[in-house]
Amino acid sequence: MLSRVADTIYWLARYMERTRAMLQVIRIHYHTSQDSPAEFSWRPLLSSYGSRTPDELSSNEGDTTWVLDHLILDRENAASVYNNVLQARENARAAQDHITREVWQCLNDFYHAIRGTEIAQQVRQGDPVSGIDTLMRHSLVFTGAVQSTMPRDEGYGYLALGKLLERALQTTDILRIKWASFGDARQPAPEPHQLRNLLHARFGHELYLKTYRGNFNADSVLQFMLHNPYFTHSLYSCLHQLTWYFERLRPDSLPESYEKLEFMIGRLTNHVRYSTVAAAEPEQLNRFLLETRQELLDITGAFGNYYFGRSY
């Protein structure tokens, strides 16, 4: 496969995984804003997914309608859901010979839905949750089309690599953002409802309940998010799957390029697998997450250098 095509498919998967993560975390934040408006702030999400100056954030962060429009539909916000879907569609168009017709059709339908008037009215004037849920269904249909119709060839491997790297980055960022918002000097430990929201934000609430029988405590949630091998959004699970898909590239890789990436992925996987961070040490946890995020970014840069012919 040409490096240009591999790069296009890889980023298609990253944009779509980012879209799904954003929609879910926005949905959970919106519910929280309705349940506890006095304790709530959109600033963490705006800092991660917005494109406004600190002064603009200060003047608009209390306006939920503006925030939802900016994060989901704003075409001037490069990180908005709309622009992620647009970029994914452009990548899919460029790689149509390497994806199935069903995958293209699902993504094209998603694009036309998010630019339509019905979603805009729901987000801006009606029931935002219904609009977000509609977009989430399009995301899930796309995921199903990839799983059901894509041949398990090199193209599928690059889709999986892009998805898993982006998923690991999103888990790292959401965990860091949400944990930083927990508690203060008067209440240093997160409340059960805060832990539930964190789990919902990464699609892990149901599996957590089955695993821990409804016992909510900060350390269990943290270990679940970091290490649980059966939770597909845990850091370890993402990296373990990433290792498996990357190994499939060995026959078509230059030995030097493969060995460099193999070392980086293996080092980070072991770093996460044997980490001993604790909920009672938020500064240590924050350092661990920042270090993990940087190593993930280093891996994405190495893919660009060694597999896609990009210079960073």
N, C-alpha and C positions, 0 to 999 in steps of 0.2 A: 504494500500500500504506500502511495506517495505520502511524504511527511506532511504536505499541505492538507491532504484529505484527512489524515489521522488527526491533525491539529483541529480541523473544523469539527470533526465528530466528537472529539474530546471536549471541546468547548460547548458544543450543543448540549452534551450531558451535564456539564457544570451549570450552565444557565438554567436548565430545567430543574435540577436538584435545588439550586438556590431559590428558584421561584416557589417550589413547594415548601421549603423551609420558611421563607418569608411569609407566605400566606398563613401558615399555621401559627407562627409566633405573633403575627398581627392579630389574628383571630383571638388568641388567648389573651393578649394585651387588651383588646377591646372589651372582652368580658370582664377583665379585672377592673378596667376603668369605670364600668357600670356598677360593679359590686362595691368597690372601695375608692370612690373618687377623691376623697380627701388625702389618701396615702399614695395616690397614683401619679406617675410621670411618664410621658412619652419620650423624654430626652434620651434614655439609653438606646432606644430603637432608632430615633432620628439621627443620633450620632453614628450609628452603624450603617444605616441604609438611606440616610438623607444626604442632601447636597446644599444645605443652607449654612450661613455663617452663624457663629454663636449668638450674635444679637438677634438674628432672624429666628433662631430656635427659641430664644427666651420669649419673644413676643408671640410665638405661634404654638408652643408646645402644649398649651392648655386648650387649644381648639381642636377637638377630636375630629371634626369633619375635615378641617384643613389637613391634619396629620394623615388621615386615611387616604385622602386624595393625593397627597404628596408621595406617600409610600407605595400606593398601588397604581395610580393612573397618571401621575405627573410625567409628561414627556420630556420636561426639562431636567428631571432628576434621573441621572444616568443609572442609578441603582434601583429605580422603581421596578415593580413587578412588570409593568407594561414594557419597559425597555429590556428586561431580561427575556421576556417572551419574544419581543421583536428580534433581538440578537439571535436567539435560538432558532427562530424561523429562517432568518437569513443564512445561518449556518446549514440548516437542513436543506434549503434551496440549493446551496452550493454543493451539497453532498448527496443529491437525490439518487444518484446511481449506486450509493452504498447504504441506503436505508430503504425499508420497505414502503410500499405505497400507503399502507395503513398507518405507519408512524408519521409520514408526511401529512396525511389527512387529519390525524388527531391534532398535530401541532398547528396546522393551518386553521382548523376549527377553533382552537384555543385563541389564536391571534385575533380572529374576527370577533370572538366573544368579548375579549377584553377591550377592544376598540369600539364596541357597540354602545348604543345609548342606554340599553336596559341595565347593564352593569354600572354605568356611570350614574344613572339615577338612583340605583340601590345604594351605592357607596356614598353619594353626596346628599341624597335627600330622603331615602327610604330606610330600608333595613340593611345595614352594612354586612351583617352576618350572612344574610341570604346571598348577597353578591360575592362575598369571599367563598362561601360554600360552593357556589356555581363554578368559580374559577378553580377551586380545589378538585372538583369532580373532573374537570378537563385535565388537570395535572395527573390524576389517578388513571384516567383513560389512556393518556399518553404512556404512562409507566406500564400499564397492562399491554399496550400495543407493542412496546419494545420487548417485553418478556415473552409475548405469545407469537410474534411474527418475525423477529430478527434472527437470521441465521447466526449460529455461534462461531463466527469467523473473526478475523482480525478487527473488523469494524466494531463488532459487539464488544470485543476486549477493550478498545479505546473508549467506548461508551461507558463501560463499567468502571474503568480507571478514573475517568472524569467525574462520574457520579460519586464514587467512594471518596476521592480526595475532597470534593466539595462538601460531602456529608460530614466528613471528619472536621473540616474547617467550621462548618455551621454548628456542630455539636460543641466544639471548643468555644466559639464566640458566644453562643447562647448560654452555655454554662457559666462563662465568665461574667456576662452581662447580668444574668438573673441572680447569680450568687452575690455579686457586688451590691445588688439592691436589697438583699436580705438584712433585716435587723439594723440596729444602731446601738449606741452605748446603753440604751435602756433595755433593748431586746436583742442581744447578740445572736441568738439562735433562730433559724427560720421556723415559721409557723407551718403546721401541716398543709394549710391551704396554699401557701407559697410553694411548697414542695410539689403539691399536686399540679399546680400551674406549670412548673418547670418540666415535669414529666409529660404533661399534655403537649407542651411546646415542641417536644421531640418524639411524639407519638409513642411514648413509653408507659403511659399510665396503666393500661390494661395488663401488660406483661408484668409490671412491677407488683400490682395487686396479687397476681397469681403466684409470683415468686416469693413475696414477703408476707402474704396473707393479710394485707391491709395495714401492716405495721409501718407507719410513717416516721422515720427519723432521718436526720440529715446525713449521717454516715452511710446508711444503707442506700439512700438515693444517690449519693455521690459515687459510691462503688458500682452501683448499677449503671450509671451513666458512663463511667470510665471503663469498667472491666467486664461487664456481663457478656459472655460470648454468644448468647442467644438473642440479645437485643441488637437489631440490625443498625441502630444509630449510636451504639456505644463506641467510644474511641477505639477500644481494642478490636471490636468486631469489624469496624471499617478498615483498620490497618491489616487485620488478618486476611480479609477478603481481597484487599488491595495487593497483598503479597501473592496470593494465589493467581490473580489475573495477570500480574506483572510477570510471573514465571512463565506464563504461556507465550510471552513475547521473545523468550530467549532464542528460539531458532531463527528469528528474523531480525535479531539485533546485532549490532557491532559488539564484540566481546567487551571492549573498554567501556562503552556506554552502558551496557547492561550491568557490569560489575559496579560501576559508580552508583547507579540507582538502587541496585540490590543492597548495597551497603547502607545507603541512607534510609531506605524503607525498613530494613532489618533493625537498624539502630533505634529508630523511632518506635517501632513495634515493641521492642524489648523495654525501652524506656517507659512506655505506657503500661505494659504488662506487669512490670515489677515495681511500679510507683507505689508509694506508701503515703500519699497525701491524705489529710484528715479534714473533716468539716470544721473542727475546732481551731484549725490553723488557716484562716482565710488568706493571709499574706503568702504563706507557702503555696496554697492552692493557686492563687493568682499568678505567682511566678511560674509554677508548673504549666499552667494553661498558656501563658505568654510564650514560654520556651517551646511548648508543643506547637503552638500556632506558627512560630517562626520556622520550625523544622518542616512543617507541612508546606509553608511557602517556599522553602528551599527546595523541597522535592518537586513542587510544581515548576519552579524555575529550571531545575535540572531536566525535567521532561522537555521543556521548551528548548533548552540548549542541545540536548543529546538526541532527541527523537523528532522534534518538530522544526529544527533549524532556526530557532529564534535566538536572539541575543538580548540578555537582560542586564 
